[in-house]
Amino acid sequence: MSADTILVVGGTGNQGQAVIEQLDRLDTDYRILALTRDTSTDHAQATTELGAELVEGDLADPETLQAHLDRADKVWATINFWAVGYDAHIELGENLAEALESADGLEHLVYSGAGDQRSDTDVPHIHSHYVVSERLRESGVPYTGLKPVYFMENWETIGVEDGVLAFPLDEDTHHHQTTYRDTARASAVALENTEEFAGNEYTIASDLLTLEETAAIISDVTGEAVEPYHVPLDEAEAEFGEEFAVMCDHFINEGGHTSFEANIRRVEREFGFTPQTFEEYLRENGWEGGKDEPAHVPGWVKAMQ
Ligand SMILES: NC(=O)c1ccc[n+]([C@@H]2O[C@H](COP(=O)([O-])OP(=O)(O)OC[C@H]3O[C@@H](n4cnc5c(N)ncnc54)[C@H](OP(=O)(O)O)[C@@H]3O)[C@@H](O)[C@H]2O)c1
């Protein structure tokens, strides 16, 4: 039987709004509570247009979460590492875990972390997502971990400049990518089917491309020539920041990522939908004939604004 009420922690953000849209598409009668620190912001108000009720609370002040958790049957959550950094990410995760432990009768928690999250990585945000997800799992609420890989939405702001797609990947790296929509679709399916999904973790991957292939697809869709430029790792920090540079080092030297192809098929098999290809993403997000305005602003870009 469907749950009545789902609390979406991060519900006014990119991923959370996509989750609310996908829950709505399931054609169930969920009541959706979107947690926000401030109901008056534009992004909070935009969330009400998706049919969610805004509820005010702050992960930094766990007492503000309790009344909302008490209303909820199930919880979806993400925490934006980029806005707060490593230590605060873990602290906010700890606060959420403690609040979950104080709530009664929660049936399911779905946490959206990061692809390849594991204990032995040197990439701070991948590691903090791992720590948070382990702590949330220990809360005792039936837990599903989703691990989305690099979001295609990042290309909206990285973009093509003067016909060049510059990114710190070498020629051999197959770069696994997904979308807010696919991560949200998987989230909605998991929330709807608690018994099947609780206790498991899933990498969410939709397409697997080298930088050459990524540039070629952008070129096909926009109709403009696009050349890939492999930014050397020792120049990546100056251009993209330290965290991004460490992440790309990880993609090149620890990933390889061809193994992730299996995860694309697994998404299809386990969640019952065909993940978006990069070409489909571009066509659905206004890249045909050229791109003027970004369709999305990724969380790490918001954190820098
Ligand atoms: N970019 C990628 O390729 C990629 C891939 C995989 C995973 N990720 C992960 O995706 C995450 C970012 O997700 P996103 O893009 O959805 O972020 P986002 O758009 O910046 O949304 C952040 C959400 O968190 C809420 N929030 C922030 N601080 C809060 C607090 N103290 N208490 C309660 N709510 C709070 C915000 O609500 P209000 O502002 O309304 O309060 C908003 O709803 C990052 O952790 C990143 O590591 C990114």
The ligand as an SDF file (V2000), in Angstrom:
LIG
                    3D

 48 52  0  0  0  0  0  0  0  0999 V2000
   27.0700   17.4650   -9.6060 N   0  0  0  0  0  0  0  0  0  0  0  0
   27.2040   16.1660   -9.7060 C   0  0  0  0  0  0  0  0  0  0  0  0
   27.6760   15.6510  -10.7180 O   0  0  0  0  0  0  0  0  0  0  0  0
   26.7450   15.2750   -8.5680 C   0  0  0  0  0  0  0  0  0  0  0  0
   26.6910   13.9010   -8.7660 C   0  0  0  0  0  0  0  0  0  0  0  0
   26.2680   13.0870   -7.6990 C   0  0  0  0  0  0  0  0  0  0  0  0
   25.9060   13.6580   -6.5000 C   0  0  0  0  0  0  0  0  0  0  0  0
   25.9570   15.0190   -6.3540 N   0  0  0  0  0  0  0  0  0  0  0  0
   25.5830   15.5830   -5.0580 C   0  0  0  0  0  0  0  0  0  0  0  0
   24.4030   16.3440   -5.1790 O   0  0  0  0  0  0  0  0  0  0  0  0
   24.3170   17.2000   -4.0310 C   0  0  0  0  0  0  0  0  0  0  0  0
   23.6540   18.5150   -4.4270 C   0  0  0  0  0  0  0  0  0  0  0  0
   22.2950   18.2570   -4.7300 O   0  0  0  0  0  0  0  0  0  0  0  0
   21.3770   19.3670   -5.3910 P   0  0  0  0  0  0  0  0  0  0  0  0
   21.9970   19.7780   -6.6940 O   0  0  0  0  0  0  0  0  0  0  0  0
   19.9790   18.8810   -5.3580 O   0  0  0  0  0  0  0  0  0  0  0  0
   21.5960   20.5750   -4.3430 O   0  0  0  0  0  0  0  0  0  0  0  0
   20.8430   21.9970   -4.3140 P   0  0  0  0  0  0  0  0  0  0  0  0
   20.0810   22.2160   -5.5730 O   0  0  0  0  0  0  0  0  0  0  0  0
   21.8560   22.9950   -3.9070 O   0  0  0  0  0  0  0  0  0  0  0  0
   19.7740   21.8110   -3.1500 O   0  0  0  0  0  0  0  0  0  0  0  0
   20.1530   21.8140   -1.7950 C   0  0  0  0  0  0  0  0  0  0  0  0
   18.9190   21.5510   -0.9530 C   0  0  0  0  0  0  0  0  0  0  0  0
   19.3320   21.3520    0.3910 O   0  0  0  0  0  0  0  0  0  0  0  0
   18.5570   22.2080    1.2210 C   0  0  0  0  0  0  0  0  0  0  0  0
   19.3890   22.5960    2.3630 N   0  0  0  0  0  0  0  0  0  0  0  0
   20.5990   23.1650    2.3430 C   0  0  0  0  0  0  0  0  0  0  0  0
   21.0650   23.3400    3.5980 N   0  0  0  0  0  0  0  0  0  0  0  0
   20.0940   22.8510    4.4270 C   0  0  0  0  0  0  0  0  0  0  0  0
   19.9670   22.7610    5.8430 C   0  0  0  0  0  0  0  0  0  0  0  0
   20.9320   23.1830    6.6760 N   0  0  0  0  0  0  0  0  0  0  0  0
   18.8300   22.2290    6.3520 N   0  0  0  0  0  0  0  0  0  0  0  0
   17.8370   21.8070    5.5400 C   0  0  0  0  0  0  0  0  0  0  0  0
   17.9090   21.8560    4.1830 N   0  0  0  0  0  0  0  0  0  0  0  0
   19.0230   22.3880    3.6510 C   0  0  0  0  0  0  0  0  0  0  0  0
   18.1780   23.3920    0.3490 C   0  0  0  0  0  0  0  0  0  0  0  0
   16.9830   23.9540    0.8760 O   0  0  0  0  0  0  0  0  0  0  0  0
   16.7360   25.5250    1.1470 P   0  0  0  0  0  0  0  0  0  0  0  0
   17.7970   26.3090    0.4240 O   0  0  0  0  0  0  0  0  0  0  0  0
   15.3630   25.7670    0.5930 O   0  0  0  0  0  0  0  0  0  0  0  0
   16.7960   25.6570    2.6310 O   0  0  0  0  0  0  0  0  0  0  0  0
   17.9030   22.6760   -0.9690 C   0  0  0  0  0  0  0  0  0  0  0  0
   16.6270   22.1000   -0.9610 O   0  0  0  0  0  0  0  0  0  0  0  0
   25.7580   17.3760   -3.5310 C   0  0  0  0  0  0  0  0  0  0  0  0
   25.9180   16.8190   -2.2450 O   0  0  0  0  0  0  0  0  0  0  0  0
   26.5900   16.5810   -4.5350 C   0  0  0  0  0  0  0  0  0  0  0  0
   27.7010   15.9410   -3.9430 O   0  0  0  0  0  0  0  0  0  0  0  0
   26.3440   15.8290   -7.3540 C   0  0  0  0  0  0  0  0  0  0  0  0
  1  2  1  0
  2  3  2  0
  2  4  1  0
  4  5  1  0
  4 48  2  0
  5  6  2  0
  6  7  1  0
  7  8  2  0
  8  9  1  0
  8 48  1  0
  9 10  1  0
  9 46  1  0
 10 11  1  0
 11 12  1  0
 11 44  1  0
 12 13  1  0
 13 14  1  0
 14 15  2  0
 14 16  1  0
 14 17  1  0
 17 18  1  0
 18 19  2  0
 18 20  1  0
 18 21  1  0
 21 22  1  0
 22 23  1  0
 23 24  1  0
 23 42  1  0
 24 25  1  0
 25 26  1  0
 25 36  1  0
 26 27  1  0
 26 35  1  0
 27 28  2  0
 28 29  1  0
 29 30  1  0
 29 35  2  0
 30 31  1  0
 30 32  2  0
 32 33  1  0
 33 34  2  0
 34 35  1  0
 36 37  1  0
 36 42  1  0
 37 38  1  0
 38 39  2  0
 38 40  1  0
 38 41  1  0
 42 43  1  0
 44 45  1  0
 44 46  1  0
 46 47  1  0
M  CHG  2   8   1  16  -1
M  END
$$$$
